[in-house]
Amino acid sequence: MAEKNAPAIVLAGGLGTRLRGVINDLPKPMAMINGKPFLHYLFLYLTKQRIPKAILSVGYKAGVIEAYFGDKYLDVEIEYCREEEPLGTGGGIKLAFERVTGNAFVLNGDTFFDVDLLTLAQFHTDSGADISLGLKTMQQFDRYGTVELHGNRIVKFEEKKPVEQGVINGGVYYFNRSVFDAVEEKKFSFEKEVLEKFVGERQINGKVFDDYFIDIGIPEDYQKAQTDFVRLFE
């Protein structure tokens, strides 16, 4: 069975460089969508998914996030894990996992992928994975790298390039803190130094979900979220 009451680690330290002209000097997860920060909608999602606790990995302007959300928001208890210097996605996740004893979900603080987390956790257990990823099939894109699957197992991560149709990493993960036992670095990329590096050695599995996905990292999709979220969170 999937581990009960697993927390969610949320990477919320992004600067939002490509959104600078739109969100001014806020951390990217605090970009306003219809008067509420993007993280508000992630907490709505976590509440719906019955995730009891979130560990927010924060860095840039962490105080803004902490002041807004406090130690509990909606039905989710919150801990903050502050990066004193930018640690990269891998370093941020590894540091946050020091507050976790077993498995955890990991989410990006600037993307929303409306997957069923319990389904992902059960898939992880049933397929014997070391790391499980939520995947999304997309058409006509060049912003994301793609993954190559053999059954449930990811066998290759492809670099970003123009693609007519492909399966992308949706930025939702489930795994155990022991994944980092072999990683000595403090600052590193989770995508490069864990997923790509260990794809041939570890059981890194992916499940394709057909649920809504958006990445607010560019102004066009940030504007799209303003419309989409009215429907999704009405």
Residue pairs with C-beta under 8 A, 6 or more apart in sequence:
1 122
1 125
2 118
2 121
2 122
2 124
2 125
3 102
3 103
3 121
5 52
5 53
6 51
6 102
6 103
6 104
6 105
6 121
6 174
7 51
7 52
7 53
7 54
7 55
7 100
7 104
7 105
8 46
8 51
8 53
8 54
8 55
8 104
8 105
8 106
8 107
8 117
9 54
9 55
9 57
9 93
9 96
9 97
9 100
9 104
9 105
9 106
9 107
10 29
10 39
10 42
10 54
10 55
10 56
10 57
10 106
10 107
10 108
10 109
11 57
11 89
11 92
11 93
11 106
11 107
11 108
11 109
12 27
12 29
12 39
12 56
12 57
12 58
12 65
12 109
13 27
13 57
13 58
13 59
13 60
13 62
13 83
13 86
13 92
13 109
14 27
14 28
14 29
14 60
14 109
14 110
15 27
15 28
15 60
16 23
16 26
16 27
16 28
16 31
16 110
16 217
18 217
18 218
18 219
19 28
19 31
19 216
19 217
19 218
19 219
19 222
21 219
22 31
22 219
22 222
23 30
23 31
23 32
23 222
25 61
26 32
26 61
26 64
27 58
27 59
27 60
27 61
27 62
27 64
27 65
28 38
28 109
28 110
28 216
28 217
29 37
29 38
29 39
29 42
29 65
29 109
29 110
30 37
30 38
30 39
30 61
30 64
30 65
30 68
31 37
31 38
31 110
31 216
31 222
32 38
33 40
33 41
33 216
33 222
33 225
33 226
33 229
34 226
34 229
34 230
37 68
38 109
38 110
38 112
38 216
38 225
39 65
39 68
39 69
39 109
40 73
41 112
41 229
41 232
41 233
42 107
42 109
42 112
43 54
43 69
43 73
43 74
43 76
44 74
44 233
45 112
45 114
46 54
46 74
46 76
47 74
47 75
47 76
49 116
49 117
49 118
51 76
51 105
51 117
52 75
52 76
52 77
53 76
53 77
53 78
53 79
54 76
54 77
54 78
54 79
55 78
55 79
55 80
55 81
55 96
55 99
55 100
55 104
56 65
56 69
56 78
56 79
56 80
56 81
56 109
57 81
57 83
57 92
57 93
57 95
57 96
58 65
58 66
58 80
58 81
58 82
58 83
59 82
59 83
59 85
59 86
59 87
59 92
60 86
62 80
62 82
65 80
66 80
69 78
70 78
71 77
71 78
71 79
72 78
79 99
81 92
81 95
81 96
81 98
81 99
83 91
83 92
83 95
85 187
86 187
87 94
87 95
87 186
87 187
87 188
88 187
88 188
88 189
88 190
89 189
89 190
89 191
90 183
90 185
90 187
90 188
90 189
90 190
90 191
90 192
90 193
90 194
91 185
91 186
91 187
91 188
93 106
93 180
93 190
94 180
94 183
94 186
96 104
97 104
97 177
97 180
98 177
100 177
101 177
102 176
102 177
103 121
103 124
103 174
103 175
103 176
103 177
104 174
104 175
104 177
105 117
105 120
105 121
105 172
105 173
105 174
106 172
106 173
106 174
106 175
107 113
107 171
107 172
107 173
108 171
108 215
110 215
110 216
110 217
111 170
111 171
111 213
111 214
111 215
111 216
111 217
112 212
112 213
112 214
112 225
113 134
113 136
113 170
113 171
113 172
113 209
113 211
113 212
113 213
114 211
114 212
114 213
114 232
115 134
115 170
115 172
115 209
115 211
116 209
116 211
117 172
117 174
119 207
119 209
120 132
120 134
120 172
120 174
120 207
120 209
121 132
121 174
123 129
123 132
123 152
123 205
123 207
124 132
124 174
124 175
124 205
127 152
127 203
127 205
128 203
129 152
129 175
129 203
129 204
129 205
130 175
130 176
130 179
130 202
130 203
130 204
131 173
131 174
131 175
131 179
131 194
131 195
131 202
131 203
131 204
131 205
132 173
132 174
132 175
132 204
132 205
132 206
132 207
133 147
133 154
133 169
133 170
133 172
133 173
133 195
133 204
133 205
133 206
133 207
134 170
134 171
134 172
134 173
134 206
134 207
134 209
135 147
135 149
135 167
135 168
135 169
135 170
135 206
135 207
135 208
135 209
136 167
136 168
136 170
136 208
136 209
136 211
136 213
137 165
137 166
137 167
137 168
137 208
137 210
138 144
138 163
138 165
138 166
138 167
138 168
138 213
139 164
139 165
140 163
140 164
140 165
141 162
141 163
141 166
141 168
142 160
142 161
142 162
142 163
143 160
143 215
143 217
143 218
144 160
144 166
144 168
144 169
145 157
145 158
145 159
145 160
145 168
145 169
146 157
146 158
146 163
146 166
146 167
146 168
147 154
147 156
147 157
147 158
147 167
147 168
147 169
147 206
148 154
148 155
148 156
148 157
148 158
149 155
149 167
149 206
152 205
152 206
152 207
153 203
153 204
153 205
153 206
154 195
154 199
154 204
154 205
154 206
155 199
155 200
156 199
157 169
157 191
157 195
157 196
157 199
158 166
167 206
167 208
169 191
169 195
169 206
170 209
170 213
171 215
179 194
179 202
180 194
183 193
183 194
185 193
188 194
195 204
198 204
212 228
212 232
214 221
214 224
214 225
214 228
215 221
216 222
216 225
